[in-house]
Amino acid sequence: RSILFNGIETKKVQRDELHFFFQLNSRYDCLGIFVRCKIMNKVCPVILRKNNNILEILLFKHPTAGIQLVKGTIEKSEPVFQAAIRELYEESGIVVEEQRCYDWGSHQISNQTWHFVFCDTANQGLEDQWCYDTLDDYGHCFEFFWENVNTYHVLDLHSKYVQALDLIRQKMKLYLL
C-alpha cells in the first residue's frame, strides 16, 4: 500500500523502531529510501550503597557485552517507575517497591532518552557479588558487583555507560552538598 510522504508517493515499511519510506515512481520502481528513527525511551534503575564510607554503585558484567548498568526499554504506555522495577527484577532479581523509587530525571544518551530512577535497596542487605540468571536475555548469567562511584573510570565501559555514570555522580554531588 502506498502513501503520500511530504507530497511524494511512498511505501512505508516498519521494522522495529525504524520506519523506511520507499519513494515510488509511476511504475512503482524504488527511486530512493528515506529512514526515520524513533528515539527509544530507556529506564536506568540506579542502586547505590555506602560501604566503609565509600559510595558504591551496582554494576554487572554481561557475558558478551561487558560491564553495564541495569537498563532497558520502557514498554509502550508503561509508567517509568514500573519500567524501572521490571527491568531491575528481570536483570538482577532485585525486588523493589514503587514507594522506594525516586525520579532522577532524564537525559539524552546515544540518541536515546534515559530515565534515571534511584531505587532504595538499603533494607535488602545485597551481597558484595552475585550471579543472576536473567529471565529475558537468553538466560545469560549477569555477574553483579559494587564499584566506587568515583573510580568507575578505570573500568572498561562503553561510552554511553561512562556518560550515564557521570550524570549519576553529578546528581550525587547535588544530594551530598
Secondary structure, 3 states (H helix, E strand, C coil): CEEEECCEEEEEEEECCEEEEEEECCCCCEEEEEEEECCEEEEEEECEEEECCEEEEEEEEECCCEEECCCEECCCCCCHHHHHHHHHHHHHCCCCCHHHEEEEEEEEECCEEEEEEEECCHHHCCCCEEEEECCCCCCCEEEEEEEECCCHHHCCECHHHHHHHHHHHHHHHHHHC
